């Protein structure tokens, strides 16, 4: 079986389907990622193959330009705002549209039996319909992005017509990696355990030892430090110095010098595999990114969320409502809040519950037979016709808007 994986740009979109891609490879199947621009390097770091789905187009520039034209800053680009949701639908539809033609071209040649697409990548269902193969959606969030993807139609209508489709094609299935007790909306999908991708690394010796006192991971993910740096953590670092715990700042490429002299119990690191770090942690302080949050839920740690934009605030609300986390702005963090994070036994019990339910979900390997069955059904429906023959599946009753 050949599986084409289509994603939007950025680690938060590329990394979620990597575990399932590796499970497919381990079962003997071929996997190819279609992802735009520099994001192909993320796929390569994960040991998989990719091609540039938008050559000559800069989807990150499209994203930034649309936000600038609407005078929408990151802190206002919140998915709990109707205005931002409408803009997000346009942004992700237009960046998806930029990937359509090249992905169709490669898919006709490579001939996948199935297309797996992340939930904000609108080209995947289109490509699957053009080839007459099943499309499978893969979630990337702790909640869901249907309120965005359901609005793609107007901005993808021309692409649908260009490729002979009457409108947005349906998907055959959804792979849902949300722990059940935090899922606020039933996607009717196949549950699957989230195994966050962190790529490989040689672990430092201290990360292989149990710390003598509580350890707290601190991260702002990949995007937020690029936009704002890590200076907003100054208050967190100052408060950490008064708490009997070890704090590990996982800062990626960000310069820790802006934080000033660090207290003795605060360690600044660059890139660390988050899953390995969390194995030794009691709690984590983070921005509310979906991959980061799912990693923390799987590790059973307490959360302190410092939301800044996008869907961070929705993630923070879900964790707080479930009893798994606290929410604050960075400048409001003090030693008392950090001590509460480390001492709250009820929060620890909830975190353990979510860890257990996550561990009980089917593994990516368990999803592979279901994908194989879908691909077999697709081949049977095509009557043996190879994918990529140029025939088009048109969904009855669909419109272009």
N, C-alpha and C positions, 0 to 999 in steps of 0.2 A: 504494500500500500504506500502511496505517496501522499504526504500531507503538506499543503502550503499554509503557512502561518502568516497572517497579515496583521501588522500593528501600526499604531501611530508612533511618533518620535518620542524619545525620552525613556529613561530607565523605568519609570512607573508604568509604562505601557509595554515595554519590551520584556521585562523580567517575569511578569506573572505566568505566561504560558511556557516558560523554559522547562519547568519540572515535567510537564506533560510531554513536551517535545523530547526530553531525554528518555521518558518512559516508552515513547513510540520508537525511538532509536534502539533502545534495549530489546524491544520485541522484534527487531529486524526490519523496521519500516524506514523509509526515506523522509526526511523533513527539510524543508527550505523556508526561510523567513523572508518575507517581503516587508522591508521597513525603510523609511526615508533617511537619506543623508548619513550623518555621523552615527546614527543609532545602529547601523550595521556593525560597528565596532563592538557594541555591547553584546550583540549576538555572538560574534566571534570570540569574545572573552569567555562566553559561556560554553565554548567548544562546539558551536553549531554553525551552519552555513546560512548566508543571507545575501540578498542583492538589494541595490538601491532602487526603491520603488518610485522615486520621484527625481530622476536625474535632471539637472538643470533647474530644479525648483527647490526652494528653501522653505520647508514647511514651518520651521521655527520662526523665520522672518514673516511668513504669512500670519502666524499666530500673534506675534508681537505687533505687527502693523495693524491688524484688526482691533486689538485692544487699544493701541494708541489712537486710532481714528475715532474710537468711541470714548476716548479719555477715561478708560477703565484701568485703574491701577490694580496691582495684584491683590492688595488688601481689600479692594471692593469687588474683585472678581470671585464672588462667593456663590456656591451653588444652592445656598438657602435664600438667594435673592432672585425673584422672577426675572428682573432685568438681566442679571448675569447668566441665568439658565438659557435665555433666548440667545444671548451673545455666544455662549459656549456651544450651542447647537450649530450656529453659523460657523464658528471657528473650526470645530472638529469636522463638520461636513466639508468645508472648503479645503482643509488640509487632507481629508480623505480623498476628495476629488482630484487633488494633485497627484495621487498615487494610482489612480484607476488605470490609465492607458498602458503604462509600463507593466503593471502587474498582470493585466489581461494578456499583453504580448508575451511575457515570460511564461505565464500559465498555459497558454496554448502550446508552447513548445515543450514545457516540462511535464504537462499532463497530470496534475494531481487527481487523486481519487476523492479528496475531501479538502475543504478549506476551513481552517480554524482561525477565527478572528477575535481580537479583543473588542470589548464592548463599545468603545468610542471610535472604532475603525470602520467607516461606512463602506469601504471598497470591497471588503471580504464577501458579503452576501451577493453583491453585484457580480464579482468575478465567478463565484460558485454558480450563479444562475446562467451566466454566459457559457460556462463549460458543461452545465447540466449535472453538477455534482452537489452533494450535500454541503451546507454551510453550518458550522457549529460555533456558537458564541462562547467566549471565555471571559468570565468576570475579572475585573481588576480592582474592585472597590470593596470596602467594608459595608457598604449599603447597596446602591445600585445606581446606574446611570441611564435608566430607561427614560427618565424625564428629559434627558438631552438627546439620546439617540432616536427617540420616537419623532423628533422634529427635524431630522436630516433632510426630508423629502424635497423641500423647495430648492435647496442648494445642490442637490444631487440629481435633480430632474433632467438636466441636459445630458449628464453622463448616462443616465438610464436610457434616454432616447438614442443617444449616440451608439449604444451597444445593443439596441433592439429590445429593450425591456420596457414594459408598460408602467413600471413603478418599483417601489422598494420590495425586493424579494423576501420571502419568509426565511427564517432559520429552522434547521431540523432539530436542534437541541441547544441547550445552554449548560455549560459546565460552571457550577456555582461553588466558589471557594469560601463563602462566608460561613463562619460558625453559626449554627441554627439559632442560638439564643440572641444573637445580635442582628439577625436578619429582620428588618422592619417591613419587608415587601417580598412576597412569594414570587419568585421568577419561574416556578415550575420546572426547575432544571435538575441536572444530575449533581448531587453533592460530591465534592471532592476536597480532600485535605489540601490546604495551601502549604506549599513548600517553597518559601521565598528564596529567590535566587540571589546569591551574593558573590558569585564567581569564586574561583579558587584563590588560595593564599597560603603562604607559609606562616603558621601561627607563632606569635612570640611566646616564649616560655611562660611568662606570667599569666597568659590567657588559658593555659592548660592546668592551672592550679586553682583550687578553691580559695577565695580570699578570706582572710581572718575576720573581716567585718563586712557588713552589707556593701554590695557594689551596685552602683547606679549608672546605667548607660545614658548618655546625652547625645542626641543627634537632631539635626534640622534637615536631614535628607540631602538630596542632590540639587534640587532647584532653588530652594530658598537661599542658601548661601551664595549662589551665583547672582541672585537678584539683589540681596541686601547685605551680604557678608554674614559674619557671626557675632558682630558687636552687640546684638540684642541679648546675648547670653551673659553679658557682664554682671548683671544683677544676680543671675542664677549662680554664677561662679562665686561671687562674693558671699552669697547665702550658704553655699556648699561648704565654705571654709569653717563654718560654725557648727557643722553637723558631723557626728561620729559615723562616717561612712566614706567609702571610696567612690569618687566620681570619675568616669572615663568619658572624655569628650571625643566622639568619633566625628571628626570634622572634614574628612575627605581632603580636598586640595586647599581648603580655606586656611588662611594665615591666623594662627592663634595669638599672634603678637597684639592684635587689637583688644584682647581680653586683659592685657596687663600681666603683672606677675601673678602666677597661679598659686593658690593655697597648697600646702604640702599634700593634702588629700585629693587633689584634682590632677588627673593625668590627661594631657592633650595628645591625641593620636591622629594619624591621617586616616587612610582607608583601613577599616577592619571588617571582617565578615560579621555582619550583625547577628546572625544566628549563633555563631560561636561565642560572641561576646555575651549574648543574652543567657546562654546556658549557665553563666556564673553570676548573673544579676538577680537582685531582689526586685528592682524597679527600673523604670526607664522614663526619661523626660524627652519628649519629642514633639514634632510639629503637627502630627495627625495624618501623615502620609499613609496611603493604603498599604503599601508593601511593608513599611515600618510597623504599622499597627498590627497587621496580620502576623508578622514575625513575633511581636510581643505577646499576642494572644496565644500563639502556639507554644510560647515559652512559659506561660503562666506567671508573668510578672505584673506588678501594679503599674499604672500609667499616670503620668502627669502630662497633659496635653497643652501645648502653647500654640493654638491655631493662628494662622496668619492670612490665608486666602484659599481660593479654589474650594475643595470640599472638606478642608480641615475642620471647619466648624460643625459640619454634619457628623464627622467621625467623632469629634469631641463630645457632641451631644449624645451619640449612641453609647459611647463608653461610660459616660457619667450616668446615663439612665440605667444602664445594666449594672452599675455599681463597681465597675472595673477600673475607674479612673477619676482623677481630679482634673479641673480645667482652670487655667490662669492665663494672664498675659505675662510675657517675660519680665516686665518691669515690676510686677506685683509679687514675684516669687520671693519668699523670705525663708529664714531657717525654720520657722514654725511650720510652714507649709511642707517643707521637705521632711521634717520629722514626722508629720502626719502621714505623708506618703509611705514612709518606711514602717510606721507603727500600726496602720489600720488593718486589723485582723479580718474584718468583714470583707474589705477589698481583696485581701489575699485569698480568702475562701472563694470569692467570685472568680478571681483569676484562675484558681485551680480548677473550678468547674468548667470554664471555657477551654482550658488546656485539655481537659479530659474529653470534652465533646469534639474538639478539633482532632485529637488523636484517634477518635472512633470513626471519623469520616473515611470513606474509601480513599485509598492511595491513588496517585496518578496511574500506576500500573493497572489498577482495577478498572480504570476508565477505558483503557486501550481496547479491550474486546468490544465495548459498546461502539467505539468509533469504527472498528473493523466491520461490525454488523451494519452500521449505517452505510459505509462504503460499499459493502456487498449489495445492500438494498438499492443503492444508487446505480450500481452496474446493472442489476437486474431490470430496473426501471428504464434504463437506456437500451435494453435489449442487446447488451454486448458492445454497444457503440463506445469507442474510446473517448474519454474526456478530451476536449479541445478540438472536436471535429468542426466546430463553428456553429452548430445548432444552438438555439437559444430557448431557454425555458421562460415563458411569460406567465406571471402569476395572475390568475383570473381575478377580476374585480379590483386590482391595484391601480392606483392613479399615480401621476407624476408629482403630486404635491403632498 
